Amino acid sequence: MDRAAGLSVRLKLTLSYAGFLMLAGVLLLAAVWVFLLRYVPNRAMLINPDDKPTSGVFPVRSALLEVFAPRAAAVLVFLLVFGLLGGWLLAGRMLAPLTRITEATRMATHGSLSHRIRLPGRKDEFRELADAFDAMLVRLEAHIAEQQRFAANASHELRTPLAISKALLDVARTDPKSDTGELIERLHAVNTRAIDLTEALLLLSRADQRTFTREPIDLSLLAEEATETLLPLADKRGVTIETSGEITPTIGSPALLLQLTTNLVHNAIVHNVPEQGTVWVKTAVRPKAVVLTVENTGEQVTAELAATLTEPFQRGTERVHTDHAGVGLGLAIVKTITRAHDGTLTLTPRAAGGILITVELPAVAPDADTS
């Protein structure tokens, strides 16, 4: 935004200091003058050495004014000069931290997010501002780095099905006798994967921007709906799903929270022990939050691997080798939806294998209508 040039803050503070000092000086001199007028008579009789009054009268106040006025003016001039010089130095010293913050802001504006202010000294308003700005830079730098990784991974993932489609079409063009039915099936599978990936990216973007309407909802009902929808997949893979819990009222987007629950249950089914796995879906209420936990049996998961599973396009050990490998955005979508609903997501490896995923969302207000 273009603004008209004005006085600097340092100059304004200097003038304020000098003006306040001048005002204090004027008030002090006025008080002295009033005091003198109160106890000094207007005229006084001259007394000779014999303590006998003479006929002469001496104008005391006028003589006092002639002496007082020049000295008072000199004091005010001194206070003005002292206030301007002292105010300029004090203002510069006080505003020095603000100058460092401004320089850091300019550097961040030009793309340098790695710079930190690191303002020394004890805690005060300027240091609180500097620390808050440094924390903002840390979050912003991490967010931009995450977005860059996401864009690079998304480009790679989208390029893969397109490259496969191009290769299949090139083979069909050079070999007219190729099996058309097989080509169509393979192209259909590749196109379906590209569509799933695109829809997942759109859902991720929508959740991250928080462009959705919030309404009261029972999270336990969404857990039941997701479980019923995925029962055929669980039966096919020989996985048992056990659900339990209580009514868990919260506020959010029913569609997004259903997607969150479905992704968690689907993830627990796919990445499980074949033919004898188990998935536990539970809901619970805490004093100020509702909790959804999805726990499954499976292979051993290290804490290091669990910490990366919510990153976009990160896959576990067997994810890319199954017929339900997905697009690598399932838990990333869960993380984004949870964050968009002001919740927390925790992944904890189980000692016996598998993983425990906990989603904690704010509980609905006691007087809210959940019907």
C-alpha positions as CSV (number, residue, x, y, z in Angstrom):
1,M,0.0,0.0,0.0
2,D,1.4,3.4,-1.0
3,R,1.3,6.0,1.7
4,A,2.2,9.6,1.9
5,A,5.5,10.4,3.6
6,G,5.1,11.5,7.3
7,L,7.2,12.1,10.4
8,S,9.2,9.1,11.6
9,V,8.3,7.5,14.9
10,R,11.7,8.5,16.3
11,L,11.0,12.2,15.5
12,K,7.5,12.0,17.0
13,L,8.9,10.4,20.2
14,T,11.6,13.1,20.3
15,L,9.1,15.9,20.0
16,S,6.9,14.3,22.5
17,Y,9.8,14.0,25.0
18,A,10.9,17.6,24.4
19,G,7.3,18.9,24.6
20,F,6.6,17.1,27.9
21,L,9.9,18.3,29.3
22,M,9.0,21.9,28.3
23,L,5.6,21.6,29.8
24,A,7.0,20.4,33.0
25,G,9.5,23.3,33.0
26,V,6.8,25.9,32.3
27,L,4.6,24.5,35.1
28,L,7.6,24.5,37.5
29,L,8.5,28.1,36.7
30,A,4.9,29.2,37.0
31,A,4.7,27.6,40.4
32,V,7.8,29.4,41.5
33,W,6.5,32.7,40.2
34,V,3.1,32.2,41.9
35,F,5.0,31.4,45.1
36,L,7.1,34.6,44.8
37,L,4.0,36.7,44.1
38,R,2.3,35.4,47.1
39,Y,5.0,36.3,49.6
40,V,6.6,39.3,47.9
41,P,4.8,42.7,48.3
42,N,4.2,44.9,45.3
43,R,6.1,47.8,46.9
44,A,8.4,48.1,49.9
45,M,9.6,51.0,52.0
46,L,13.3,51.7,52.1
47,I,14.8,51.5,55.6
48,N,17.9,53.4,56.7
49,P,20.6,51.9,59.0
50,D,18.8,53.5,62.0
51,D,15.8,51.3,61.3
52,K,13.7,54.4,60.5
53,P,11.6,54.2,57.3
54,T,12.4,56.7,54.6
55,S,10.1,58.4,52.3
56,G,11.3,56.4,49.3
57,V,9.2,53.4,47.9
58,F,10.9,50.5,46.0
59,P,8.9,48.5,43.4
60,V,9.8,44.9,44.5
61,R,7.7,42.8,42.0
62,S,8.8,44.7,38.9
63,A,12.4,44.4,39.9
64,L,11.9,40.7,40.6
65,L,10.3,40.2,37.2
66,E,13.2,41.8,35.5
67,V,15.6,39.4,37.2
68,F,13.3,36.3,37.0
69,A,12.1,36.5,33.4
70,P,15.5,36.3,31.5
71,R,16.7,33.4,33.7
72,A,13.4,31.5,33.3
73,A,13.6,32.0,29.5
74,A,17.2,30.6,29.6
75,V,16.0,27.6,31.6
76,L,13.3,26.9,29.0
77,V,15.7,27.1,26.1
78,F,18.0,24.7,28.0
79,L,15.1,22.3,28.6
80,L,14.1,22.5,24.9
81,V,17.6,21.7,23.7
82,F,18.1,19.0,26.3
83,G,14.7,17.5,25.5
84,L,15.4,17.4,21.8
85,L,18.9,15.8,22.1
86,G,18.0,13.5,24.9
87,G,14.7,12.5,23.3
88,W,16.4,11.7,20.0
89,L,19.0,9.5,21.7
90,L,16.4,7.8,24.0
91,A,14.0,7.2,21.1
92,G,16.8,5.7,19.0
93,R,17.7,3.4,21.8
94,M,14.1,2.4,22.4
95,L,13.3,1.8,18.7
96,A,16.5,-0.2,17.9
97,P,14.7,-3.5,18.4
98,L,11.9,-2.3,16.1
99,T,14.5,-1.6,13.4
100,R,15.7,-5.2,13.6
101,I,12.2,-6.5,13.3
102,T,11.5,-4.3,10.3
103,E,14.7,-5.5,8.6
104,A,13.7,-9.1,9.2
105,T,10.2,-8.4,7.8
106,R,11.7,-6.9,4.6
107,M,14.0,-10.0,4.2
108,A,10.9,-12.3,4.7
109,T,9.0,-10.2,2.1
110,H,11.8,-10.9,-0.4
111,G,11.7,-14.6,0.3
112,S,14.3,-15.1,2.9
113,L,12.5,-17.1,5.6
114,S,15.5,-18.7,7.2
115,H,16.5,-15.4,8.9
116,R,15.6,-15.0,12.6
117,I,15.6,-11.9,14.7
118,R,16.7,-13.5,18.0
119,L,16.4,-10.3,19.9
120,P,18.6,-10.5,23.1
121,G,17.6,-9.2,26.5
122,R,14.9,-9.7,29.0
123,K,11.3,-10.1,28.1
124,D,9.4,-7.0,27.2
125,E,6.9,-5.9,24.5
126,F,9.5,-5.7,21.7
127,R,11.0,-9.1,22.6
128,E,7.6,-10.7,22.7
129,L,6.9,-9.3,19.2
130,A,10.3,-10.5,18.0
131,D,9.8,-14.0,19.4
132,A,6.3,-14.2,17.9
133,F,7.7,-13.1,14.6
134,D,10.4,-15.7,14.8
135,A,7.9,-18.4,15.6
136,M,5.8,-17.3,12.7
137,L,8.8,-17.5,10.4
138,V,9.5,-21.0,11.6
139,R,5.9,-22.1,10.9
140,L,5.8,-20.3,7.6
141,E,9.1,-21.8,6.4
142,A,8.0,-25.3,7.4
143,H,4.6,-24.8,5.7
144,I,6.2,-23.6,2.5
145,A,8.6,-26.5,2.5
146,E,5.7,-28.9,3.0
147,Q,3.8,-27.3,0.2
148,Q,6.8,-27.6,-2.1
149,R,7.3,-31.3,-1.3
150,F,3.6,-31.8,-1.7
151,A,3.6,-30.1,-5.1
152,A,6.6,-32.2,-6.3
153,N,5.1,-35.4,-5.0
154,A,1.7,-34.6,-6.5
155,S,3.3,-33.9,-9.9
156,H,5.2,-37.2,-9.7
157,E,2.1,-39.1,-8.8
158,L,-0.1,-37.6,-11.5
159,R,2.6,-38.0,-14.1
160,T,2.8,-41.8,-13.4
161,P,-0.7,-42.8,-14.7
162,L,-0.3,-40.4,-17.6
163,A,3.0,-41.9,-18.6
164,I,1.5,-45.4,-18.3
165,S,-1.5,-44.4,-20.4
166,K,0.8,-42.9,-23.1
167,A,2.9,-46.1,-23.1
168,L,-0.1,-48.3,-23.5
169,L,-1.5,-46.2,-26.3
170,D,1.9,-46.2,-28.1
171,V,2.0,-50.0,-27.9
172,A,-1.5,-50.3,-29.3
173,R,-0.6,-47.9,-32.1
174,T,2.5,-49.8,-33.1
175,D,0.9,-53.2,-32.7
176,P,-2.5,-53.3,-34.3
177,K,-2.9,-57.0,-33.4
178,S,-2.7,-56.3,-29.7
179,D,-5.5,-57.4,-27.4
180,T,-7.9,-54.5,-27.3
181,G,-9.9,-55.8,-24.4
182,E,-6.8,-56.0,-22.2
183,L,-5.7,-52.6,-23.3
184,I,-9.0,-51.1,-22.3
185,E,-9.0,-52.8,-18.9
186,R,-5.5,-51.5,-18.2
187,L,-6.3,-48.0,-19.3
188,H,-9.5,-48.1,-17.2
189,A,-7.5,-49.1,-14.1
190,V,-4.9,-46.4,-14.8
191,N,-7.6,-43.8,-15.4
192,T,-9.4,-44.7,-12.2
193,R,-6.2,-44.3,-10.2
194,A,-5.7,-40.8,-11.8
195,I,-9.3,-39.8,-10.9
196,D,-9.0,-41.1,-7.4
197,L,-5.7,-39.2,-6.9
198,T,-7.3,-36.0,-8.3
199,E,-10.3,-36.3,-6.1
200,A,-8.1,-36.9,-3.1
201,L,-6.1,-33.8,-3.9
202,L,-9.3,-31.7,-4.2
203,L,-10.5,-33.0,-0.9
204,L,-7.2,-32.3,0.7
205,S,-7.3,-28.7,-0.6
206,R,-10.9,-28.2,0.5
207,A,-10.2,-29.4,4.0
208,D,-7.0,-27.4,4.3
209,Q,-8.8,-24.2,3.3
210,R,-11.6,-24.8,5.8
211,T,-14.2,-23.9,3.2
212,F,-17.0,-26.0,4.7
213,T,-20.1,-25.5,6.8
214,R,-20.0,-26.8,10.4
215,E,-23.0,-28.4,12.1
216,P,-23.6,-30.6,15.1
217,I,-22.9,-34.3,14.5
218,D,-22.4,-37.6,16.4
219,L,-19.0,-39.0,15.5
220,S,-20.1,-42.5,16.7
221,L,-22.7,-42.6,13.9
222,L,-20.1,-41.8,11.3
223,A,-17.9,-44.6,12.7
224,E,-20.8,-47.1,12.3
225,E,-21.5,-45.9,8.8
226,A,-17.9,-46.2,7.7
227,T,-17.6,-49.7,9.3
228,E,-20.8,-50.9,7.5
229,T,-19.6,-49.5,4.2
230,L,-16.2,-51.3,4.5
231,L,-17.5,-54.6,5.8
232,P,-17.3,-56.3,2.3
233,L,-13.7,-55.3,2.0
234,A,-13.0,-56.6,5.5
235,D,-14.7,-59.9,4.8
236,K,-12.8,-60.3,1.6
237,R,-9.5,-59.9,3.4
238,G,-10.5,-62.0,6.4
239,V,-10.4,-59.0,8.9
240,T,-12.8,-58.8,11.8
241,I,-14.1,-55.3,12.8
242,E,-15.2,-54.6,16.4
243,T,-17.0,-51.4,17.2
244,S,-17.8,-50.0,20.6
245,G,-18.1,-46.7,22.5
246,E,-20.6,-44.0,23.3
247,I,-22.3,-41.1,21.7
248,T,-19.7,-38.5,20.8
249,P,-21.3,-35.1,19.8
250,T,-19.0,-32.7,18.0
251,I,-19.3,-29.9,15.4
252,G,-17.9,-30.1,11.9
253,S,-18.5,-31.1,8.4
254,P,-20.4,-34.5,8.2
255,A,-18.9,-35.2,4.8
256,L,-15.3,-34.5,5.8
257,L,-15.6,-36.3,9.1
258,L,-17.1,-39.3,7.4
259,Q,-14.2,-39.3,4.9
260,L,-11.8,-39.1,7.9
261,T,-13.4,-42.1,9.6
262,T,-13.6,-44.1,6.3
263,N,-10.0,-43.5,5.6
264,L,-8.9,-44.7,9.1
265,V,-11.0,-47.9,8.9
266,H,-9.9,-48.6,5.3
267,N,-6.3,-48.1,6.3
268,A,-6.7,-50.4,9.3
269,I,-8.3,-53.1,7.1
270,V,-5.8,-53.0,4.2
271,H,-2.6,-52.8,6.4
272,N,-3.5,-55.8,8.6
273,V,-2.7,-59.4,9.1
274,P,-4.2,-61.4,6.2
275,E,-7.0,-63.8,7.0
276,Q,-6.8,-63.3,10.7
277,G,-6.6,-59.6,11.4
278,T,-8.7,-57.4,13.7
279,V,-9.7,-53.8,13.7
280,W,-11.1,-52.1,16.8
281,V,-13.1,-48.9,16.3
282,K,-14.0,-47.0,19.5
283,T,-15.5,-43.7,20.4
284,A,-15.3,-42.0,23.8
285,V,-16.1,-38.7,25.5
286,R,-13.7,-36.6,27.6
287,P,-14.4,-33.5,29.6
288,K,-13.8,-31.1,26.6
289,A,-13.2,-33.5,23.7
290,V,-14.6,-36.5,21.8
291,V,-12.2,-39.2,20.8
292,L,-12.2,-41.7,17.9
293,T,-9.7,-44.5,18.0
294,V,-9.0,-47.0,15.3
295,E,-6.6,-49.8,16.2
296,N,-5.5,-52.7,14.1
297,T,-3.3,-55.7,14.1
298,G,-0.5,-56.0,11.6
299,E,3.2,-55.8,11.1
300,Q,5.5,-54.1,13.5
301,V,5.7,-50.3,12.9
302,T,8.5,-48.3,14.3
303,A,7.9,-44.9,15.9
304,E,10.0,-43.3,13.1
305,L,7.8,-44.8,10.4
306,A,4.6,-43.9,12.3
307,A,5.7,-40.2,12.4
308,T,5.9,-40.1,8.6
309,L,2.7,-41.9,7.7
310,T,0.6,-38.7,7.7
311,E,2.9,-37.0,5.2
312,P,1.4,-36.9,1.6
313,F,2.3,-39.9,-0.6
314,Q,4.1,-41.7,2.2
315,R,3.4,-45.4,2.2
316,G,4.2,-48.2,4.6
317,T,6.2,-51.3,3.9
318,E,3.5,-53.2,1.9
319,R,1.4,-50.4,0.7
320,V,2.6,-50.3,-2.9
321,H,2.4,-54.1,-3.3
322,T,-1.4,-54.6,-2.6
323,D,-4.5,-54.3,-4.7
324,H,-5.6,-51.5,-2.4
325,A,-2.4,-49.5,-2.3
326,G,-4.4,-46.2,-2.7
327,V,-2.8,-43.0,-3.7
328,G,-0.8,-42.3,-0.6
329,L,-3.1,-39.5,0.7
330,G,-5.3,-41.4,3.1
331,L,-3.7,-40.4,6.4
332,A,-2.6,-37.1,5.0
333,I,-6.3,-36.3,4.4
334,V,-7.1,-37.5,7.9
335,K,-4.5,-35.2,9.3
336,T,-5.7,-32.2,7.3
337,I,-9.4,-32.8,8.2
338,T,-8.5,-33.2,11.9
339,R,-6.5,-30.0,11.8
340,A,-9.3,-28.1,10.0
341,H,-11.6,-29.2,12.9
342,D,-9.2,-27.9,15.5
343,G,-8.4,-31.4,16.6
344,T,-5.3,-33.5,17.2
345,L,-4.1,-36.7,15.5
346,T,-1.9,-39.2,17.2
347,L,-0.3,-42.4,15.8
348,T,1.1,-44.9,18.3
349,P,2.7,-48.2,17.2
350,R,1.3,-51.3,19.0
351,A,3.8,-53.6,20.8
352,A,2.2,-56.6,19.2
353,G,2.2,-55.1,15.8
354,G,-0.1,-52.7,14.0
355,I,-0.9,-49.2,15.0
356,L,-3.3,-47.2,17.2
357,I,-4.6,-44.0,15.7
358,T,-6.4,-41.5,17.9
359,V,-8.4,-38.5,16.7
360,E,-9.4,-36.0,19.3
361,L,-11.9,-33.3,18.4
362,P,-13.5,-30.5,20.4
363,A,-16.7,-31.6,22.2
364,V,-20.0,-29.9,21.3
365,A,-21.2,-27.2,23.8
366,P,-23.6,-28.7,26.3
367,D,-26.5,-26.4,25.1
368,A,-25.9,-27.1,21.4
369,D,-28.6,-28.9,19.4
370,T,-27.3,-32.3,18.2
371,S,-30.6,-33.6,16.9
